[in-house]
Amino acid sequence: MPESRSKFLEDLFALSRRELLQILTRRVGAQDAPDLVQETYLRLLRHQETAPIEEPRAFLHTIAINLARDYRRRRRTQQKHIDLGFDPEALPSAAPQSEQQIEANDRMRRLLDAVEDLPPRCRQVLIMRRFEDLHQTEIAARLGISRNMVEKHLRLALHRLQSALNQGASK
């Protein structure tokens, strides 16, 4: 990269740093925002090495916003799947279950069974959309299928899950 271009990007980053920090602080919190600001600058430099950037300031903001979105998504996924300790409310109670609890447990069992019975690709799309909070376009790119196919898988999954729930309600 030419030295003048490198200097330009350093100056741009110096001028934009405070603004990026504010944007990222609002999105991910004050503790993690500085790290994402640094990562934003590193990604800008890496990208500049491969291709010229037409609108560096806008590109810088796009990188920052995408990093914040990925960070939040990763945190949500971690919070769903990481057990951070003992939860006394998670212990089964010695008290007999109410009819509502039994019904709720039965619905959950039917729902989980229905998810397990989905075709593998359909189940994968459902999990990526509902539990990993990925958008259809991103799912399509990751799986190498069209966005339309992602939507078909989601419709099929939701239809089968609803049918499983309705089937239990009619019993």
Buried (B, 14 or more C-beta within 10 A) or exposed (E): EEEEEEEEBEEBBEEBBEBBBEBBBEBBEEEBBBEBBEBBBEBBBEBBEEEEBEEBEEBBBEBBBEBBEEBBBEEEEEEEEEEEEEEEEEEEEEEEEEEEEEEEEEBEEBBEEBBEEBEEBBBBBBBBBBEBBBEBEBBBEBBEBEBEBBBBBBEBBEEBBEEBEEEBEEE
